[in-house]
Amino acid sequence: MRIEVHGQPVYCYTNSRDIDASKPSIVFIHGSGMDHIVWTLAARHFARHGNNVISVD
């Protein structure tokens, strides 16, 4: 998924799922020199337990 922040495109990984407004959301933000892959296991866990997950690159 791509969103725009201050006019710039930003990629957000959502575990290949649409965002469901009725579920809680968790946003994962990685450190310098990394990408959304560092959150794969945590994102999968929380998505399987009924949360929206968003990993920002």
N, CA, C and O atoms as a Tripos MOL2 file, in Angstrom:
@<TRIPOS>MOLECULE
protein
  228   227    57     0     0
PROTEIN
NO_CHARGES

@<TRIPOS>ATOM
      1 N           0.8530   -1.1580    0.0000 N.3       1 MET1
      2 CA          0.0000    0.0000    0.0000 C.3       1 MET1
      3 C           0.9040    1.2280    0.0000 C.2       1 MET1
      4 O           1.9240    1.2600    0.6890 O.2       1 MET1
      5 N           0.5240    2.2250   -0.7710 N.am      2 ARG2
      6 CA          1.2600    3.4900   -0.7710 C.3       2 ARG2
      7 C           0.3570    4.5780   -0.2050 C.2       2 ARG2
      8 O          -0.8300    4.6570   -0.5220 O.2       2 ARG2
      9 N           0.9510    5.4110    0.6380 N.am      3 ILE3
     10 CA          0.2500    6.5810    1.1520 C.3       3 ILE3
     11 C           1.1140    7.7970    0.8670 C.2       3 ILE3
     12 O           2.2730    7.6630    0.4720 O.2       3 ILE3
     13 N           0.5580    8.9730    1.0650 N.am      4 GLU4
     14 CA          1.3200   10.1890    0.8490 C.3       4 GLU4
     15 C           1.5040   10.9130    2.1790 C.2       4 GLU4
     16 O           0.5410   11.1200    2.9180 O.2       4 GLU4
     17 N           2.7400   11.2950    2.4780 N.am      5 VAL5
     18 CA          3.0640   12.0370    3.6930 C.3       5 VAL5
     19 C           3.8110   13.2990    3.2750 C.2       5 VAL5
     20 O           4.8890   13.2190    2.6870 O.2       5 VAL5
     21 N           3.2470   14.4430    3.5720 N.am      6 HIS6
     22 CA          3.8400   15.7280    3.1820 C.3       6 HIS6
     23 C           4.1590   15.7570    1.6870 C.2       6 HIS6
     24 O           5.1980   16.2710    1.2740 O.2       6 HIS6
     25 N           3.2570   15.2010    0.8860 N.am      7 GLY7
     26 CA          3.4160   15.2100   -0.5620 C.3       7 GLY7
     27 C           4.3720   14.1740   -1.1150 C.2       7 GLY7
     28 O           4.6100   14.1450   -2.3230 O.2       7 GLY7
     29 N           4.9270   13.3220   -0.2670 N.am      8 GLN8
     30 CA          5.8810   12.3000   -0.7010 C.3       8 GLN8
     31 C           5.2620   10.9090   -0.5740 C.2       8 GLN8
     32 O           4.6080   10.6180    0.4270 O.2       8 GLN8
     33 N           5.4580   10.0420   -1.5750 N.am      9 PRO9
     34 CA          4.9160    8.6830   -1.4680 C.3       9 PRO9
     35 C           5.6810    7.8670   -0.4240 C.2       9 PRO9
     36 O           6.9090    7.9260   -0.3560 O.2       9 PRO9
     37 N           4.9500    7.1160    0.3790 N.am     10 VAL10
     38 CA          5.5350    6.2600    1.4130 C.3      10 VAL10
     39 C           4.9200    4.8770    1.2690 C.2      10 VAL10
     40 O           3.7020    4.7490    1.1430 O.2      10 VAL10
     41 N           5.7550    3.8390    1.2870 N.am     11 TYR11
     42 CA          5.2730    2.4710    1.1940 C.3      11 TYR11
     43 C           4.9390    1.9440    2.5830 C.2      11 TYR11
     44 O           5.7160    2.1210    3.5210 O.2      11 TYR11
     45 N           3.7920    1.3000    2.7140 N.am     12 CYS12
     46 CA          3.3680    0.6740    3.9690 C.3      12 CYS12
     47 C           2.9730   -0.7660    3.6850 C.2      12 CYS12
     48 O           2.1290   -1.0220    2.8260 O.2      12 CYS12
     49 N           3.5670   -1.6910    4.3880 N.am     13 TYR13
     50 CA          3.2320   -3.1040    4.2500 C.3      13 TYR13
     51 C           2.0910   -3.4210    5.2110 C.2      13 TYR13
     52 O           2.1610   -3.0780    6.3910 O.2      13 TYR13
     53 N           1.0460   -4.0720    4.7140 N.am     14 THR14
     54 CA         -0.1340   -4.3610    5.5360 C.3      14 THR14
     55 C          -0.4350   -5.8500    5.6310 C.2      14 THR14
     56 O          -1.5820   -6.2340    5.8630 O.2      14 THR14
     57 N           0.5690   -6.6860    5.4570 N.am     15 ASN15
     58 CA          0.3700   -8.1340    5.5490 C.3      15 ASN15
     59 C          -0.6100   -8.6320    4.4910 C.2      15 ASN15
     60 O          -1.2990   -9.6310    4.6970 O.2      15 ASN15
     61 N          -0.6690   -7.9350    3.3590 N.am     16 SER16
     62 CA         -1.5560   -8.2690    2.2380 C.3      16 SER16
     63 C          -3.0290   -8.2760    2.6280 C.2      16 SER16
     64 O          -3.8270   -9.0080    2.0430 O.2      16 SER16
     65 N          -3.3820   -7.4700    3.6030 N.am     17 ARG17
     66 CA         -4.7790   -7.3800    4.0470 C.3      17 ARG17
     67 C          -5.2410   -5.9310    3.9990 C.2      17 ARG17
     68 O          -4.4540   -4.9980    4.1580 O.2      17 ARG17
     69 N          -6.5480   -5.7720    3.7730 N.am     18 ASP18
     70 CA         -7.1300   -4.4330    3.8420 C.3      18 ASP18
     71 C          -7.2410   -4.0110    5.3000 C.2      18 ASP18
     72 O          -7.3470   -4.8530    6.1920 O.2      18 ASP18
     73 N          -7.2150   -2.7190    5.5330 N.am     19 ILE19
     74 CA         -7.3790   -2.1850    6.8830 C.3      19 ILE19
     75 C          -8.8580   -2.2520    7.2560 C.2      19 ILE19
     76 O          -9.7160   -1.7650    6.5190 O.2      19 ILE19
     77 N          -9.1450   -2.8550    8.3950 N.am     20 ASP20
     78 CA        -10.5110   -2.9780    8.9110 C.3      20 ASP20
     79 C         -10.6640   -1.9820   10.0560 C.2      20 ASP20
     80 O         -10.0570   -2.1470   11.1140 O.2      20 ASP20
     81 N         -11.4750   -0.9500    9.8410 N.am     21 ALA21
     82 CA        -11.6280    0.1230   10.8320 C.3      21 ALA21
     83 C         -12.1830   -0.3620   12.1640 C.2      21 ALA21
     84 O         -12.0520    0.3330   13.1720 O.2      21 ALA21
     85 N         -12.7960   -1.5350   12.1880 N.am     22 SER22
     86 CA        -13.3650   -2.0430   13.4430 C.3      22 SER22
     87 C         -12.3290   -2.7540   14.3120 C.2      22 SER22
     88 O         -12.6140   -3.1000   15.4590 O.2      22 SER22
     89 N         -11.1280   -2.9740   13.7710 N.am     23 LYS23
     90 CA        -10.0670   -3.6620   14.5200 C.3      23 LYS23
     91 C          -9.0150   -2.6660   14.9960 C.2      23 LYS23
     92 O          -8.8310   -1.6170   14.3790 O.2      23 LYS23
     93 N          -8.3220   -2.9900   16.0950 N.am     24 PRO24
     94 CA         -7.2150   -2.1250   16.5210 C.3      24 PRO24
     95 C          -6.0630   -2.1880   15.5130 C.2      24 PRO24
     96 O          -5.8710   -3.2010   14.8400 O.2      24 PRO24
     97 N          -5.3110   -1.1120   15.4190 N.am     25 SER25
     98 CA         -4.1800   -1.0530   14.4920 C.3      25 SER25
     99 C          -2.8720   -0.9200   15.2520 C.2      25 SER25
    100 O          -2.7930   -0.2450   16.2780 O.2      25 SER25
    101 N          -1.8440   -1.5800   14.7240 N.am     26 ILE26
    102 CA         -0.4930   -1.4960   15.2700 C.3      26 ILE26
    103 C           0.4170   -1.0270   14.1410 C.2      26 ILE26
    104 O           0.4120   -1.6050   13.0530 O.2      26 ILE26
    105 N           1.1970    0.0200   14.3990 N.am     27 VAL27
    106 CA          2.1160    0.5550   13.4000 C.3      27 VAL27
    107 C           3.5370    0.2170   13.8270 C.2      27 VAL27
    108 O           3.9550    0.5370   14.9390 O.2      27 VAL27
    109 N           4.2770   -0.4340   12.9300 N.am     28 PHE28
    110 CA          5.6710   -0.7950   13.1750 C.3      28 PHE28
    111 C           6.5660    0.1550   12.3820 C.2      28 PHE28
    112 O           6.3690    0.3430   11.1810 O.2      28 PHE28
    113 N           7.5490    0.7510   13.0560 N.am     29 ILE29
    114 CA          8.4870    1.6720   12.4080 C.3      29 ILE29
    115 C           9.9040    1.1810   12.6830 C.2      29 ILE29
    116 O          10.3180    1.0680   13.8370 O.2      29 ILE29
    117 N          10.6400    0.8920   11.6210 N.am     30 HIS30
    118 CA         12.0010    0.3590   11.7690 C.3      30 HIS30
    119 C          13.0250    1.4720   11.9230 C.2      30 HIS30
    120 O          12.7220    2.6510   11.7360 O.2      30 HIS30
    121 N          14.2290    1.0790   12.2660 N.am     31 GLY31
    122 CA         15.3270    2.0210   12.4130 C.3      31 GLY31
    123 C          16.0410    2.2710   11.0950 C.2      31 GLY31
    124 O          15.6720    1.7200   10.0580 O.2      31 GLY31
    125 N          17.0510    3.0980   11.1490 N.am     32 SER32
    126 CA         17.8330    3.4770    9.9810 C.3      32 SER32
    127 C          18.5040    2.2670    9.3380 C.2      32 SER32
    128 O          19.0290    1.3950   10.0300 O.2      32 SER32
    129 N          18.4800    2.2250    8.0190 N.am     33 GLY33
    130 CA         19.1560    1.1670    7.2840 C.3      33 GLY33
    131 C          18.3950   -0.1420    7.2230 C.2      33 GLY33
    132 O          18.9410   -1.1430    6.7590 O.2      33 GLY33
    133 N          17.1570   -0.1680    7.6740 N.am     34 MET34
    134 CA         16.3530   -1.3930    7.6570 C.3      34 MET34
    135 C          15.1080   -1.1600    6.8050 C.2      34 MET34
    136 O          14.8930   -0.0620    6.2930 O.2      34 MET34
    137 N          14.2930   -2.2000    6.6580 N.am     35 ASP35
    138 CA         13.0110   -2.0490    5.9810 C.3      35 ASP35
    139 C          11.9440   -2.8410    6.7340 C.2      35 ASP35
    140 O          12.2160   -3.3970    7.7980 O.2      35 ASP35
    141 N          10.7420   -2.8910    6.1880 N.am     36 HIS36
    142 CA          9.6160   -3.5160    6.8860 C.3      36 HIS36
    143 C           9.8300   -4.9980    7.1970 C.2      36 HIS36
    144 O           9.1230   -5.5500    8.0400 O.2      36 HIS36
    145 N          10.7710   -5.6420    6.5470 N.am     37 ILE37
    146 CA         11.0320   -7.0740    6.7430 C.3      37 ILE37
    147 C          11.3940   -7.3890    8.1980 C.2      37 ILE37
    148 O          11.1010   -8.4850    8.6750 O.2      37 ILE37
    149 N          12.0230   -6.4500    8.9100 N.am     38 VAL38
    150 CA         12.4150   -6.7210   10.3000 C.3      38 VAL38
    151 C          11.2040   -6.9910   11.1840 C.2      38 VAL38
    152 O          11.3430   -7.5740   12.2590 O.2      38 VAL38
    153 N          10.0190   -6.5760   10.7460 N.am     39 TRP39
    154 CA          8.7990   -6.7570   11.5450 C.3      39 TRP39
    155 C           7.9460   -7.9330   11.0830 C.2      39 TRP39
    156 O           6.8370   -8.1050   11.5900 O.2      39 TRP39
    157 N           8.4140   -8.7420   10.1470 N.am     40 THR40
    158 CA          7.5960   -9.8030    9.5650 C.3      40 THR40
    159 C           6.9780  -10.7270   10.6040 C.2      40 THR40
    160 O           5.7670  -10.9440   10.5800 O.2      40 THR40
    161 N           7.7640  -11.2720   11.5060 N.am     41 LEU41
    162 CA          7.2210  -12.2250   12.4890 C.3      41 LEU41
    163 C           6.2490  -11.5550   13.4510 C.2      41 LEU41
    164 O           5.1900  -12.1080   13.7500 O.2      41 LEU41
    165 N           6.5990  -10.3760   13.9340 N.am     42 ALA42
    166 CA          5.7030   -9.6630   14.8550 C.3      42 ALA42
    167 C           4.4110   -9.2620   14.1450 C.2      42 ALA42
    168 O           3.3250   -9.4080   14.7060 O.2      42 ALA42
    169 N           4.5210   -8.7610   12.9210 N.am     43 ALA43
    170 CA          3.3320   -8.3530   12.1680 C.3      43 ALA43
    171 C           2.4190   -9.5440   11.9110 C.2      43 ALA43
    172 O           1.2010   -9.4340   12.0510 O.2      43 ALA43
    173 N           2.9900  -10.6660   11.5410 N.am     44 ARG44
    174 CA          2.1970  -11.8760   11.3050 C.3      44 ARG44
    175 C           1.4680  -12.2990   12.5780 C.2      44 ARG44
    176 O           0.2850  -12.6380   12.5350 O.2      44 ARG44
    177 N           2.1650  -12.2800   13.6970 N.am     45 HIS45
    178 CA          1.5600  -12.6670   14.9780 C.3      45 HIS45
    179 C           0.3500  -11.7900   15.3040 C.2      45 HIS45
    180 O          -0.7310  -12.3010   15.5950 O.2      45 HIS45
    181 N           0.5380  -10.4700   15.2540 N.am     46 PHE46
    182 CA         -0.5480   -9.5710   15.6230 C.3      46 PHE46
    183 C          -1.6920   -9.6020   14.6120 C.2      46 PHE46
    184 O          -2.8530   -9.4540   14.9960 O.2      46 PHE46
    185 N          -1.3860   -9.7910   13.3280 N.am     47 ALA47
    186 CA         -2.4450   -9.9010   12.3160 C.3      47 ALA47
    187 C          -3.2920  -11.1470   12.5610 C.2      47 ALA47
    188 O          -4.5150  -11.1030   12.4250 O.2      47 ALA47
    189 N          -2.6580  -12.2410   12.9160 N.am     48 ARG48
    190 CA         -3.3960  -13.4870   13.1960 C.3      48 ARG48
    191 C          -4.2560  -13.3870   14.4490 C.2      48 ARG48
    192 O          -5.1820  -14.1750   14.6380 O.2      48 ARG48
    193 N          -3.9510  -12.4240   15.2970 N.am     49 HIS49
    194 CA         -4.7200  -12.2450   16.5280 C.3      49 HIS49
    195 C          -5.6840  -11.0600   16.4340 C.2      49 HIS49
    196 O          -6.0310  -10.4510   17.4460 O.2      49 HIS49
    197 N          -6.1090  -10.7420   15.2130 N.am     50 GLY50
    198 CA         -7.1930   -9.7950   15.0130 C.3      50 GLY50
    199 C          -6.8510   -8.3270   14.9650 C.2      50 GLY50
    200 O          -7.7060   -7.4840   15.2360 O.2      50 GLY50
    201 N          -5.6140   -8.0010   14.6240 N.am     51 ASN51
    202 CA         -5.2090   -6.5960   14.5410 C.3      51 ASN51
    203 C          -4.8830   -6.2080   13.1030 C.2      51 ASN51
    204 O          -4.5010   -7.0550   12.2940 O.2      51 ASN51
    205 N          -5.0350   -4.9330   12.7930 N.am     52 ASN52
    206 CA         -4.4660   -4.3870   11.5670 C.3      52 ASN52
    207 C          -2.9860   -4.1640   11.8510 C.2      52 ASN52
    208 O          -2.6310   -3.6850   12.9280 O.2      52 ASN52
    209 N          -2.1300   -4.4990   10.9140 N.am     53 VAL53
    210 CA         -0.7060   -4.2160   11.0840 C.3      53 VAL53
    211 C          -0.2230   -3.3840    9.9030 C.2      53 VAL53
    212 O          -0.5610   -3.6530    8.7510 O.2      53 VAL53
    213 N           0.5640   -2.3810   10.2120 N.am     54 ILE54
    214 CA          1.1050   -1.4880    9.1960 C.3      54 ILE54
    215 C           2.5890   -1.3170    9.4900 C.2      54 ILE54
    216 O           2.9660   -0.8250   10.5540 O.2      54 ILE54
    217 N           3.4310   -1.7270    8.5390 N.am     55 SER55
    218 CA          4.8830   -1.5710    8.6770 C.3      55 SER55
    219 C           5.3240   -0.5190    7.6660 C.2      55 SER55
    220 O           5.2180   -0.7290    6.4580 O.2      55 SER55
    221 N           5.8070    0.5900    8.1530 N.am     56 VAL56
    222 CA          6.1490    1.7280    7.2980 C.3      56 VAL56
    223 C           7.5980    1.6380    6.8360 C.2      56 VAL56
    224 O           8.4920    1.3410    7.6280 O.2      56 VAL56
    225 N           7.8220    1.8950    5.5510 N.am     57 ASP57
    226 CA          9.1850    1.9920    5.0080 C.3      57 ASP57
    227 C           9.5160    3.4370    4.7250 C.2      57 ASP57
    228 O          10.6160    3.7400    4.2630 O.2      57 ASP57
@<TRIPOS>BOND
     1     1     2 1
     2     2     3 1
     3     3     4 2
     4     3     5 am
     5     5     6 1
     6     6     7 1
     7     7     8 2
     8     7     9 am
     9     9    10 1
    10    10    11 1
    11    11    12 2
    12    11    13 am
    13    13    14 1
    14    14    15 1
    15    15    16 2
    16    15    17 am
    17    17    18 1
    18    18    19 1
    19    19    20 2
    20    19    21 am
    21    21    22 1
    22    22    23 1
    23    23    24 2
    24    23    25 am
    25    25    26 1
    26    26    27 1
    27    27    28 2
    28    27    29 am
    29    29    30 1
    30    30    31 1
    31    31    32 2
    32    31    33 am
    33    33    34 1
    34    34    35 1
    35    35    36 2
    36    35    37 am
    37    37    38 1
    38    38    39 1
    39    39    40 2
    40    39    41 am
    41    41    42 1
    42    42    43 1
    43    43    44 2
    44    43    45 am
    45    45    46 1
    46    46    47 1
    47    47    48 2
    48    47    49 am
    49    49    50 1
    50    50    51 1
    51    51    52 2
    52    51    53 am
    53    53    54 1
    54    54    55 1
    55    55    56 2
    56    55    57 am
    57    57    58 1
    58    58    59 1
    59    59    60 2
    60    59    61 am
    61    61    62 1
    62    62    63 1
    63    63    64 2
    64    63    65 am
    65    65    66 1
    66    66    67 1
    67    67    68 2
    68    67    69 am
    69    69    70 1
    70    70    71 1
    71    71    72 2
    72    71    73 am
    73    73    74 1
    74    74    75 1
    75    75    76 2
    76    75    77 am
    77    77    78 1
    78    78    79 1
    79    79    80 2
    80    79    81 am
    81    81    82 1
    82    82    83 1
    83    83    84 2
    84    83    85 am
    85    85    86 1
    86    86    87 1
    87    87    88 2
    88    87    89 am
    89    89    90 1
    90    90    91 1
    91    91    92 2
    92    91    93 am
    93    93    94 1
    94    94    95 1
    95    95    96 2
    96    95    97 am
    97    97    98 1
    98    98    99 1
    99    99   100 2
   100    99   101 am
   101   101   102 1
   102   102   103 1
   103   103   104 2
   104   103   105 am
   105   105   106 1
   106   106   107 1
   107   107   108 2
   108   107   109 am
   109   109   110 1
   110   110   111 1
   111   111   112 2
   112   111   113 am
   113   113   114 1
   114   114   115 1
   115   115   116 2
   116   115   117 am
   117   117   118 1
   118   118   119 1
   119   119   120 2
   120   119   121 am
   121   121   122 1
   122   122   123 1
   123   123   124 2
   124   123   125 am
   125   125   126 1
   126   126   127 1
   127   127   128 2
   128   127   129 am
   129   129   130 1
   130   130   131 1
   131   131   132 2
   132   131   133 am
   133   133   134 1
   134   134   135 1
   135   135   136 2
   136   135   137 am
   137   137   138 1
   138   138   139 1
   139   139   140 2
   140   139   141 am
   141   141   142 1
   142   142   143 1
   143   143   144 2
   144   143   145 am
   145   145   146 1
   146   146   147 1
   147   147   148 2
   148   147   149 am
   149   149   150 1
   150   150   151 1
   151   151   152 2
   152   151   153 am
   153   153   154 1
   154   154   155 1
   155   155   156 2
   156   155   157 am
   157   157   158 1
   158   158   159 1
   159   159   160 2
   160   159   161 am
   161   161   162 1
   162   162   163 1
   163   163   164 2
   164   163   165 am
   165   165   166 1
   166   166   167 1
   167   167   168 2
   168   167   169 am
   169   169   170 1
   170   170   171 1
   171   171   172 2
   172   171   173 am
   173   173   174 1
   174   174   175 1
   175   175   176 2
   176   175   177 am
   177   177   178 1
   178   178   179 1
   179   179   180 2
   180   179   181 am
   181   181   182 1
   182   182   183 1
   183   183   184 2
   184   183   185 am
   185   185   186 1
   186   186   187 1
   187   187   188 2
   188   187   189 am
   189   189   190 1
   190   190   191 1
   191   191   192 2
   192   191   193 am
   193   193   194 1
   194   194   195 1
   195   195   196 2
   196   195   197 am
   197   197   198 1
   198   198   199 1
   199   199   200 2
   200   199   201 am
   201   201   202 1
   202   202   203 1
   203   203   204 2
   204   203   205 am
   205   205   206 1
   206   206   207 1
   207   207   208 2
   208   207   209 am
   209   209   210 1
   210   210   211 1
   211   211   212 2
   212   211   213 am
   213   213   214 1
   214   214   215 1
   215   215   216 2
   216   215   217 am
   217   217   218 1
   218   218   219 1
   219   219   220 2
   220   219   221 am
   221   221   222 1
   222   222   223 1
   223   223   224 2
   224   223   225 am
   225   225   226 1
   226   226   227 1
   227   227   228 2
@<TRIPOS>SUBSTRUCTURE
     1 MET1         2 RESIDUE 1 A MET
     2 ARG2         6 RESIDUE 1 A ARG
     3 ILE3        10 RESIDUE 1 A ILE
     4 GLU4        14 RESIDUE 1 A GLU
     5 VAL5        18 RESIDUE 1 A VAL
     6 HIS6        22 RESIDUE 1 A HIS
     7 GLY7        26 RESIDUE 1 A GLY
     8 GLN8        30 RESIDUE 1 A GLN
     9 PRO9        34 RESIDUE 1 A PRO
    10 VAL10       38 RESIDUE 1 A VAL
    11 TYR11       42 RESIDUE 1 A TYR
    12 CYS12       46 RESIDUE 1 A CYS
    13 TYR13       50 RESIDUE 1 A TYR
    14 THR14       54 RESIDUE 1 A THR
    15 ASN15       58 RESIDUE 1 A ASN
    16 SER16       62 RESIDUE 1 A SER
    17 ARG17       66 RESIDUE 1 A ARG
    18 ASP18       70 RESIDUE 1 A ASP
    19 ILE19       74 RESIDUE 1 A ILE
    20 ASP20       78 RESIDUE 1 A ASP
    21 ALA21       82 RESIDUE 1 A ALA
    22 SER22       86 RESIDUE 1 A SER
    23 LYS23       90 RESIDUE 1 A LYS
    24 PRO24       94 RESIDUE 1 A PRO
    25 SER25       98 RESIDUE 1 A SER
    26 ILE26      102 RESIDUE 1 A ILE
    27 VAL27      106 RESIDUE 1 A VAL
    28 PHE28      110 RESIDUE 1 A PHE
    29 ILE29      114 RESIDUE 1 A ILE
    30 HIS30      118 RESIDUE 1 A HIS
    31 GLY31      122 RESIDUE 1 A GLY
    32 SER32      126 RESIDUE 1 A SER
    33 GLY33      130 RESIDUE 1 A GLY
    34 MET34      134 RESIDUE 1 A MET
    35 ASP35      138 RESIDUE 1 A ASP
    36 HIS36      142 RESIDUE 1 A HIS
    37 ILE37      146 RESIDUE 1 A ILE
    38 VAL38      150 RESIDUE 1 A VAL
    39 TRP39      154 RESIDUE 1 A TRP
    40 THR40      158 RESIDUE 1 A THR
    41 LEU41      162 RESIDUE 1 A LEU
    42 ALA42      166 RESIDUE 1 A ALA
    43 ALA43      170 RESIDUE 1 A ALA
    44 ARG44      174 RESIDUE 1 A ARG
    45 HIS45      178 RESIDUE 1 A HIS
    46 PHE46      182 RESIDUE 1 A PHE
    47 ALA47      186 RESIDUE 1 A ALA
    48 ARG48      190 RESIDUE 1 A ARG
    49 HIS49      194 RESIDUE 1 A HIS
    50 GLY50      198 RESIDUE 1 A GLY
    51 ASN51      202 RESIDUE 1 A ASN
    52 ASN52      206 RESIDUE 1 A ASN
    53 VAL53      210 RESIDUE 1 A VAL
    54 ILE54      214 RESIDUE 1 A ILE
    55 SER55      218 RESIDUE 1 A SER
    56 VAL56      222 RESIDUE 1 A VAL
    57 ASP57      226 RESIDUE 1 A ASP
